[in-house]
C-alpha cells in the first residue's frame, strides 16, 4: 500500500499540521474527497489530500479474486494506523456493521440518489426497443429493469464511468444504468438521457451520500467535522442502511431503499418534519418485486428502517432468495457481478452477505 501526498499548496486556516484526508486515486474518489477538503479550508482549517494506492487499484483482476472490501478497508487501515486523519467513502460501500474504531463524523448534503440512464440517440427508458442491450451488473438494477417487462437484454458491465459511457458512445451498448451522483460529481450530467424515478427503480441504500470518517478517539476532529453534517441526509441514510442491516438475517435478494425528510402539516396547521422511507426486495429474474413504505419521525430513523425491513420479510422477501439462486444457476448470473466500491471492477456473484461493503452498485 502506497501513500502519495497531495502537492498543491494548502490554504492555512488553523495552527498545526493540516488534516490529512485519505482518498483513492480515481477521478470520482478524488473529486468527492476534494469537496471535504475545500469545505474544511473554507471553515478556516488546513487540509490536504493523501492518495492511498491499494492492491485493488493496481490489479485488473475482479474484486472477488483480490478481496471484497479491499478499497474501503485500505482507507480504514491507514486511518487506524494514523497515516491519515480522515477517510471519505461513498456511504453505500461501507459495511452495515459498525467498527468501534471509527466514527462517521459527518454525512454532508446528499447528491441526487437516483439512478441515471445514459442511452444512444438521447433515448429514455421507455423508448428503448425490445432486445436493446443495456449494461449494468448490479443485481438491484438488473431485477428492477427486468420487472418493468421491457424485454431488454441486460449485459454485464465493468470499468469506471468513462469506460461505461464509452461503451454507449462507441455503439457496443444501447444504454447503461449508473448512479446519477457519480456523473454529477465528475461533471458529466450532460450524458444523462433520463433520471430514473424511484417508482421505476429504487436506488441502493445510501446511494449519493458520503461518509466522512475519523478515529473515534479524535474528539477535536470529530467536533470540526460535525459542522459538515447534514441532519436530513443523516436521518435518511440511517433509515436506509437500517433496512439493509435488518434484512441481513434472512433476505439476500437485491435491495433498494430511499428515504427523504419531508414537511407535513398536522390538523392544527402546524408544520413538522417527517421521514418517508420506501424499500423493495426483488428477485433477480424480475419475476417479483416486493415494495413497502413507512413514515415516522426523523429521530426514529433506525427503527423505521428496521420496521420496514420486517414488513418486507412478512411479505415474503426471504423467499425471493430461492428465485435469485435459481436465476443464477439457470441464466449464468455469475457474470452479473454486484458492483462494489467507487470505480472498482465488480464481483462475479450476487451478494450473499450484507455485513460486507454494499454490493448494490457502483457510483461509476
Secondary structure, 3 states (H helix, E strand, C coil): CEEEECCCCCCCCCCCCCEEEEECCCHHHHHHHHHHHHHHHHCCCCEEEEEEECHHHHCCCCHHHHCCCHHHHHHHHHHHHCCCCEEEEEHHHCCCCCCCCEEEEECCCCCCCCEEEEEHHHCCHHHCCCCCEEECCCHHHHHHHHHCCCCCEEECCCCCHHHHHHHHHCCCCCEEEEEHHHHHHCCCHHHCCEECCCCCCCCCCCCCCEEEEEECCCHHHHHHHHCCCCHHHHHHHHHHHHHHHHHCCCCCCEEEEEEEEEEEECCCCCEEEEEEEEEEEECCCCCCEEEEEEEECHHHHHHHHHHHHHHHHHHCHHHHHHHHHHHHHHHCHHHCCCECCCCCCECCCCCCCCCCCCCCCCCC
